[in-house]
């Protein structure tokens, strides 16, 4: 669903260095996590999905 990817991109654009991010059980969580870990800025993140 392309609109979910757009929502995820918008959410990730709000994250700045030093921020703490909690991703709730939203339907776009996988897209958000994928974008965060693929970004050069956030490469060191460890993301656990349950």
Secondary structure, 3 states (H helix, E strand, C coil): CHHHHHHHHHHHHCCCCCCCCCCCCCCCHHHHHHHHHHCHHHCCCCCCCC
